[in-house]
Amino acid sequence: MGSKTITVTEEAYERLKAHKREGESFTDTLLRLAGERNGRWDGYGSLRDVDGFREAVEEGGETFDEDATDRHRRIFGTDDG
């Protein structure tokens, strides 16, 4: 298979490098990221491998719940949050 040389900005290179997995070539990374799209499910599960994503979502939910409870207490003066 032939190859082509492309020029990208430093920013584009760094973003691509950030998506590159261990043992994966830049070609493999580009093909994975630019893979075939299948409609409404495009991107489904694409964040499952991002380090700390699940923890960040859960922590964000907990913080939201705490903030909502505090707001409820301030507004209504109760512990029913």
VEXVO-339189 format. One record per residue (C-alpha): x, y, z; residue number from 1; residue in one letter. Coordinates in pm, whole numbers. Example, Ala and Ser with C-alpha at 12.3 -4.5 7.8 and 13.67 -1.06 7.14 Angstrom:
# VEXVO-339189
site px->1230; py->-450; pz->780; n->1; res->a
site px->1367; py->-106; pz->714; n->2; res->s
***
This chain:
# VEXVO-339189
site px->0; py->0; pz->0; n->1; res->m
site px->128; py->345; pz->-87; n->2; res->g
site px->166; py->636; pz->148; n->3; res->s
site px->113; py->1013; pz->144; n->4; res->k
site px->277; py->1290; pz->340; n->5; res->t
site px->52; py->1553; pz->496; n->6; res->i
site px->132; py->1872; pz->683; n->7; res->t
site px->-55; py->1945; pz->1005; n->8; res->v
site px->-24; py->2220; pz->1264; n->9; res->t
site px->142; py->2151; pz->1597; n->10; res->e
site px->-202; py->2169; pz->1760; n->11; res->e
site px->-344; py->1907; pz->1523; n->12; res->a
site px->-43; py->1683; pz->1580; n->13; res->y
site px->-74; py->1708; pz->1959; n->14; res->e
site px->-447; py->1631; pz->1946; n->15; res->r
site px->-385; py->1328; pz->1725; n->16; res->l
site px->-100; py->1215; pz->1949; n->17; res->k
site px->-331; py->1240; pz->2252; n->18; res->a
site px->-572; py->994; pz->2084; n->19; res->h
site px->-296; py->751; pz->1987; n->20; res->k
site px->-304; py->428; pz->2184; n->21; res->r
site px->1; py->234; pz->2299; n->22; res->e
site px->143; py->31; pz->2013; n->23; res->g
site px->-77; py->208; pz->1758; n->24; res->e
site px->71; py->385; pz->1456; n->25; res->s
site px->-49; py->729; pz->1354; n->26; res->f
site px->-204; py->565; pz->1047; n->27; res->t
site px->-396; py->325; pz->1272; n->28; res->d
site px->-507; py->617; pz->1490; n->29; res->t
site px->-629; py->818; pz->1192; n->30; res->l
site px->-817; py->520; pz->1049; n->31; res->l
site px->-979; py->449; pz->1386; n->32; res->r
site px->-1084; py->811; pz->1440; n->33; res->l
site px->-1201; py->861; pz->1083; n->34; res->a
site px->-1364; py->520; pz->1055; n->35; res->g
site px->-1692; py->447; pz->887; n->36; res->e
site px->-1994; py->616; pz->1043; n->37; res->r
site px->-2318; py->427; pz->1082; n->38; res->n
site px->-2574; py->692; pz->1162; n->39; res->g
site px->-2744; py->746; pz->1496; n->40; res->r
site px->-2499; py->530; pz->1695; n->41; res->w
site px->-2188; py->718; pz->1579; n->42; res->d
site px->-1955; py->768; pz->1871; n->43; res->g
site px->-2147; py->537; pz->2105; n->44; res->y
site px->-1903; py->405; pz->2361; n->45; res->g
site px->-1615; py->614; pz->2229; n->46; res->s
site px->-1541; py->753; pz->2576; n->47; res->l
site px->-1546; py->422; pz->2760; n->48; res->r
site px->-1168; py->388; pz->2735; n->49; res->d
site px->-1087; py->742; pz->2844; n->50; res->v
site px->-899; py->724; pz->3173; n->51; res->d
site px->-1109; py->850; pz->3462; n->52; res->g
site px->-1419; py->925; pz->3254; n->53; res->f
site px->-1655; py->707; pz->3457; n->54; res->r
site px->-1520; py->845; pz->3784; n->55; res->e
site px->-1555; py->1204; pz->3660; n->56; res->a
site px->-1917; py->1145; pz->3558; n->57; res->v
site px->-2002; py->981; pz->3891; n->58; res->e
site px->-1828; py->1256; pz->4087; n->59; res->e
site px->-2011; py->1520; pz->3883; n->60; res->g
site px->-2342; py->1351; pz->3963; n->61; res->g
site px->-2261; py->1342; pz->4333; n->62; res->e
site px->-2162; py->1709; pz->4330; n->63; res->t
site px->-2484; py->1797; pz->4146; n->64; res->f
site px->-2692; py->1604; pz->4401; n->65; res->d
site px->-2518; py->1778; pz->4693; n->66; res->e
site px->-2565; py->2121; pz->4534; n->67; res->d
site px->-2933; py->2052; pz->4463; n->68; res->a
site px->-2989; py->1936; pz->4822; n->69; res->t
site px->-2817; py->2247; pz->4961; n->70; res->d
site px->-3022; py->2471; pz->4733; n->71; res->r
site px->-3344; py->2298; pz->4840; n->72; res->h
site px->-3257; py->2350; pz->5207; n->73; res->r
site px->-3181; py->2719; pz->5153; n->74; res->r
site px->-3501; py->2781; pz->4959; n->75; res->i
site px->-3745; py->2572; pz->5162; n->76; res->f
site px->-3567; py->2554; pz->5497; n->77; res->g
site px->-3610; py->2177; pz->5523; n->78; res->t
site px->-3400; py->1863; pz->5521; n->79; res->d
site px->-3623; py->1696; pz->5260; n->80; res->d
site px->-3366; py->1742; pz->4978; n->81; res->g
***
